[in-house]
Amino acid sequence: MNKITIAIDGFSSTGKSTVAKQLAKALGYVYVDSGAMYRAVTLFAMQHNFINENEFDSKRLISELQNIRISFNFNEELGFAEVYLNGKNVEKDIRTLEVSSFVSPVAEISEVRKKLVEQQQEMGKNKGVVMDGRDIGTVVFPDAELKIFMNASAETRANRRYHELLDRGEDINYDEVLHNVMLRDNIDSSREDSPLRKAKDAIEFDNSDLTVQEQFTTLLNLAKKAISDKS
C-alpha cells in the first residue's frame, strides 16, 4: 500500500496531537509532534536562563542551537513516542503552563524554525508520517497528500487545556489558561516567519462539538480516502 504524508495544523489545544497519535497508530505511520520540538527548545532556553518573565536573550539561544539535540523514543507502555532533550526524557517537563507561556516567542525566531524544519523534513522524507504543528502543511510539507487545519473556539480549547493541567496536578485557574491560549493565537498568527495559516488545499476541521472518537473516525476516513486516491 502506498504511504502518504499527513499534515495537521491548527491553533493550540485543538487536539492535534491526540488525533495525530491515533491516526499514526491506526495506519502504522510515524508520529511527530513538531510543537514538542519547539517546547523542548523553550525548556532549554528556560534551563539556561535565556528567557524568563522579564527578558529573552534570543542571541544567546541562537548561539547554543548546535548544542540542542531533540529526539523521539517510542514508549510501548504509553503507545507513543516521548520527547528527549539532549538524552533526557522531558515529555512531562515541556507540557507545563510555564513552558506554554514562553514557547511562542521562542518559535518566532527564524534560526530556531530553520533548524527544526530541517529536522522535521528529514523525519518525513520517506512518507508514512503524521506530523502536527503550526506550519506543517504550509512550510514543512507543502506537498502533503492530506492536510488538515483544526480549529475550535478559544473557550473550548482553554477548557480542555485547563482540565488537562489540573489532571497533571498543576495549580492553575481557568482565566490564566484562557489568557495564554488567546495570547498564543495572536503570536502564532502574526509572527513574520511561518505564521499560522490554513494551507489553500487544507481541509478545515472544527471539533468544538465533537468527541475524541468522533473526530478520529472522521479524520481516519479522510486519510484512507487520500491513500486510496494515491493508489
N, C-alpha and C positions, 0 to 999 in steps of 0.2 A: 504493500500500500504506500502511495506517495505521502510524504510528510510535508507539512506546511509550517509557516511561521504565524503565530497568533500574537498580535499586539493589543494590549489592553491599557488604555489611558483613561484619565479622569481625575476628578478632584479628590482631595484627601478623605479618607473614611467612607468611600463609596462601596467598599467591599471588593476592590480589585484583587487584592492578594488572596482573599478567601476563595473566590471563584476561579482564579488563575491556578491555584493549587489543585482544586478539584478537577479542572479540565486537564491539567498535565497528568494527573494520576489516571484519569479515565482513558486518556489517549496514549499513555505510555511515553509522554513527552518530558523534556527537561523543563523545570520551572525556574525562572529567575526573577527575583524581586528587586528591580532596579532601585526602588525607593530605599530599600535596606542598605544599598551600597552608599547612597548619599547620607543616610543616617550614620553609617559606620565612619565615614569621613568626618561628620559632625562630632561624633563621640571622640574621635582622635583629637579634633581641634579643642574640645572641652577639656580633655585629659591633659593637654599641654598648655591650657590657659590661653589659647589663641582667640577664644570667643567666650564672652560672658555677658551679663546684663548691661554692662557699661561700654564695652568696646569689642571690636572684631578686627584682629590683626590679620587681614587676608594675605598680606605679603609673606608672613611667616608660614602660614598654612601652605601657600603655593610652593614655598621653598622646601617643604617637607613632603610633598606629594610622592616623591620617589621612594619614601620610606613607609608608605601605606600599602599594605597587601590585604586584599579582600578576597575571601573565598567562600564557597558554599559546600558544606558537608552534609550529606543525607543522613537523617536520624530515622532509623527504621521504626522505633517506638512511636515517634510523633507522626511519621508518614510524610515528612517534608524536609527540605534542606535548611539547616541553620547557618547563620552568618558568623564568619570568623574574621576577626581583625588582627592582623599580624600573629596568626596562630592561636588566638584566644577566642573562645565562644562568647559572642556579645549579643546573641539573639534577644535576650531579655533587656539588656542594658540599653539597646538602641530604641526600644519601644516606649520609653518614658515620655511624659509630657514635656519635661525639660529639654530632651533632645528634639522633640517636635517643635518647640518654640524657637530653636536655632537652625533647623535644617534648611529652611527656605533661603536665608541669606547665604549659607554655605553653597547651596545648589545654584545660586546666581553666578558664582564665579566661573568664568569661561574656562579657565585652566582645569578646574575640577570636572566640569562637564566633559571636556575633551578627553581627559584621562579615562573617565568611567564609560563614556560612549564607545571608545575603542575596545575596552574590555567586554562590553555588552555585545558588540557586533561580532567579536571573536567567539563568544559563547554561542551565538546563534548562526554561525556560518554554515552549519550542516543541516539547518532547519530542524523540525521536530522540537520546537521550543515554544513555550508560552511565557511571555515577559510582560510585566505590568509596570506602569510608571506614569510619567507626565509627557514624555516626548518620544515614546516608542514608535508610534505609527507615523510620526512626522519627521523624526530625525534618525533614530536608531535603525528602524526597519521600514523605510518608506515604501518598500515593495512587498510588505507582508500580505499574504493571501487573505487574511481575516483581521480586520481592525475594528475594535470595539471602543466606544467612548462612553464611559459610565458616569452617571450623574444622580444626584438626589438633593433634596433641599438641605440647606446648611443646618437647620434644626434637626432634621432626621439624622444627618451624619454626626452631629455633635452628641446626640443622644446615644448613638451606637458607640462612639468613642468613649463617652463618659462611663458607660456601663462596662466597657472593656477594661478601662483603667481601674475602676472600682474592683473588678474581679481579680485584678493583679495586686490589690492591696494598697493602691496609691491614695493619698489623702488629697482629693481634689473636689472642686464643685463644678456644676454644670455650666455656669456662666463663664468660668475660666476656659473651659473646653470649647464652648461656642465661640468665644473671642479668638482663640487660637485657630480654629477652623476657618473663620472668616478672614483672619489676617493672612493665613497661608494661601487661601484662594486668591486674594489680591496680589500677593507677591508672586505666586506661581504664574498668574495670568498676565502680569505686567512687566516681568523681567525682560531684559533686552535679548539675552541669549536663550534660545529654545524655550519660549514661553509656552504655557499650557494652551494647546489649541486642538480642536477637533479636526482630524485629517479629513480632507474633502470626501474620501471614499470610505470613511469610518461609519459604522452603524451606531447611532446614538441610543443609549440604553438607560432609561430612568428606572431605578429599582426601589424608589421610595416606598412603594406599597407591595413589594414582593418579598416572599420568604427566601432564605438562602437556597432551599431546594428548588423553588420556582425559577430563580434566576439561573441556577446551574443547569437545569433541564433545558431552558430556552437557549442558553449560550452553547451548550453541548450540541444541540440540534443545528445551530448555525455553523459550528465547527465541522460537524460531519458533512454538511452540505458543501462547505468550502473545500474539504478534502475530496469529496466526490466530484466536484466541478473540475478540480485539477487533474483528476484521473481521466 
